[in-house]
Amino acid sequence: MPSIEAQERVLCLDKVQLVGVRTETELASSHIAGAINLPITRFRQANIEALKLNKNLPVITICLSAHRSIPATRSLQSLGYDVRQLNSGMRAWWKAELPCETSRPK
């Protein structure tokens, strides 16, 4: 399950930045509103910089099950961002029936 802290931060989008690292197809099927996406296969410094993230706001990385978000979290930390990953990823988000855009997988 996503931690209470992560859930609260995600639901206050003016206080956090959401970075998905799933494929475009995964993102299209279901995502948290307000999330921007950069697939982990394209997670390089130039692409990260192109996202124009605010270093004064925390970042939460998101993937399906929290495996791909680990290297994304490390990359962002090495660039000076305050970053955490969404515990257990989108699977836990769906299981907790938290809000998403588009349909959830059954």
C-alpha positions in Angstrom: 0.0 0.0 0.0 1.2 3.5 -0.6 2.3 5.1 2.6 -0.1 7.6 4.2 2.6 10.3 3.7 2.9 9.6 0.0 -0.9 9.5 -0.4 -1.3 12.8 1.3 1.5 14.4 -0.7 0.1 13.1 -4.0 -3.4 14.4 -3.2 -1.9 17.9 -2.6 -0.4 18.3 -6.1 0.5 21.9 -5.4 3.1 20.6 -2.9 4.6 17.8 -4.8 5.7 16.8 -8.3 4.8 13.3 -9.7 7.1 11.7 -12.1 5.9 8.4 -13.7 8.5 6.1 -15.2 6.2 3.7 -16.9 5.8 3.2 -20.6 3.5 5.5 -22.6 1.0 2.6 -23.0 0.9 2.0 -19.2 0.5 5.7 -18.6 -2.4 5.9 -21.1 -4.3 3.0 -19.4 -4.3 4.6 -15.9 -2.3 7.3 -14.1 -2.5 9.7 -11.2 -3.8 13.1 -12.3 -1.0 15.6 -12.6 1.7 13.1 -13.1 4.3 13.8 -15.8 5.9 10.8 -17.5 9.5 10.0 -18.5 9.9 6.2 -19.2 12.8 4.7 -17.2 14.4 3.7 -20.5 14.8 7.5 -21.3 15.9 8.5 -17.8 19.0 10.5 -18.6 20.1 13.8 -17.2 19.2 15.8 -20.4 15.7 14.3 -20.4 15.3 14.9 -16.7 16.3 18.5 -17.1 13.8 18.9 -19.9 11.0 18.1 -17.4 11.8 21.4 -15.7 11.1 20.1 -12.2 11.2 22.6 -9.3 14.0 21.7 -6.9 12.1 23.4 -4.1 9.2 20.9 -4.3 9.5 17.2 -3.4 9.2 14.6 -6.2 7.5 11.3 -6.0 8.4 8.7 -8.6 5.8 6.2 -9.8 5.9 2.9 -11.6 3.8 -0.2 -11.7 5.2 -2.1 -8.7 8.0 0.2 -7.4 10.9 -1.6 -9.2 11.5 0.9 -12.0 11.1 3.8 -9.7 14.1 2.8 -7.6 16.7 3.9 -10.3 14.6 7.0 -11.2 14.6 8.0 -7.5 18.4 7.5 -7.3 19.0 9.5 -10.5 16.9 12.4 -9.2 18.5 12.3 -5.8 22.0 12.6 -7.5 20.8 15.7 -9.2 19.7 17.3 -5.9 16.0 16.6 -5.8 14.1 15.7 -2.6 12.6 12.5 -4.0 10.7 9.4 -2.7 9.1 6.6 -4.6 5.4 5.6 -4.3 5.5 2.5 -2.2 4.4 -0.6 -4.1 3.6 1.6 -7.1 0.4 1.9 -9.1 -0.7 -1.6 -8.1 -1.1 -0.5 -4.5 -2.7 2.8 -5.6 -5.4 0.8 -7.5 -5.9 -1.6 -4.7 -6.4 1.3 -2.3 -9.0 2.6 -4.9 -7.3 6.0 -4.9 -8.2 8.5 -7.7 -6.8 7.8 -11.3 -7.4 9.2 -14.7 -8.7 6.7 -17.3 -9.8 3.2 -16.3 -8.1 1.0 -13.8 -7.2 -2.6 -14.8 -9.5 -5.2 -13.4 
